[in-house]
Amino acid sequence: MTQAAATVDEYIAGFPPEVQERLQKVRSAIHSAVPGGEEKVRYAIPAVMLGGRYAIHFAGWKKHIGLYPVPTLAEPLESEIAPFRVAKDSVNFPHSTPIDYDLIARVAAAIVAMRGQETAD
């Protein structure tokens, strides 16, 4: 992308079709775990807010899709994301492997729970 997108749709549209599909599925997985979450572009990447607080960011890159910030999570979830953790607060899902979108939804739900935010039933 050469220019910062104003909306999440614009952001996703700036990627090749196969990455767009993956980003849309990541977006859907996050929203399934954060119902009522509000989308914004923050730091030039998509973010989902809940209750006026940023819950999670996601971004597409040349070789992967990243989630930020992802604090250390309770077991067994932390062990499940360990192969994708590249830094203390981020995880990367390579384009070269299938993405477990259910895992992304569970990570998003855990982050919301850790921050004391409630998701709608």
N, C-alpha and C positions, 0 to 999 in steps of 0.2 A: 504494500500500500504506500502511495506517495503522499497522500494528504489525509489528515485525521478525519475520520468519519464522524458525522453528527449523530447518527443513530446506530443501533446494533444491526439493523437490516443493512445499512450502508456498509458497515464494517465487514459483515459476512460476505456481502456481494463483491468485495474487493479480492476475494481468493478464488483459486481455480475450483471448478465444479465439485471435484471429489473432496476437497477440503471444506467447501461450503456445506456439503452434506454432513460431514463429521461435526462441524461447528453447530449446525442446526440441531443435531441430535444431542450434543453436549448442552446446548441451550435448553432443550426440552427436558433433559434429565434434571438439570438444576431447577427448572420451574416446577417439575413434579415434586421436588423435595421442599421447595420454597413457594407454596401457593400464595398468591397475592404479592409476590416479589415484583418490585418495580425496576425496569431496566434503564440503565444510563450508560453513557460512554464516559469513563473516568480514566485518566492517565492513558488516553488513546486506545483503551481496550474495553470490551463489554464488562459491565458490573451489574449485579443484582442486589437491590436494597430491600430490606424488610424492616418495617417499623422505624424508618428514618435512618437506619444504619446499613452500611455496606456489609453484605453477607459474604459474597464471593465474586471474584473476577475470573474471566476466562479469556484466552487469547490464542490466535492461530499464528504459527511460525512456519518457517520453511520445512522443518523436519518433525514438528510436533505440535500438540495442543497443550497449553499449560493452564493450570488452575492456581489461583493466588488469593489471599494467603491461606495456606493450609497448615494450621498448627499441628503439633503432635496430637494424634487422636488416640482414643481408648482402644485397647485390644478387643477383638481381633482385627478391627478395621485398620489400625496402623500397620499391622503385618501385611494386610492385603495391598496397601498402597506403597509399601516399602520398595518394591521393584521400580516404581515410577518416581519416587522422591529424589529430587536432584539438589535440593537445598533445604534448609531448616523449615522454610515456609512455603515451598512450592512443589508441585508434582507435574511431570510431563508425560504425556501419552504420545509415543512416536507414531508417525503416519505409517510406518512400516509394519505395524501390528494392529490387530483389531482392538477397538476400545470397548471396555466393559462399562456401558452407560449406566447400568444399575449401580456399579461401584461409585460412579460420579454422583449419582443421586444420593447414595448413602453418605458420601463424604459431605455433600452440601447440607444434608439434614443434620449430621453430627456437628458441623460448624455452627449452624443456627442454634442447636441445642446448647452448645458450649457457651454461646454468647447470651444465653438466657432469653432468647427470642422464641416465641411459640409459633408453630406453623398451624394453619387452620386444619381442622379435621374434615 
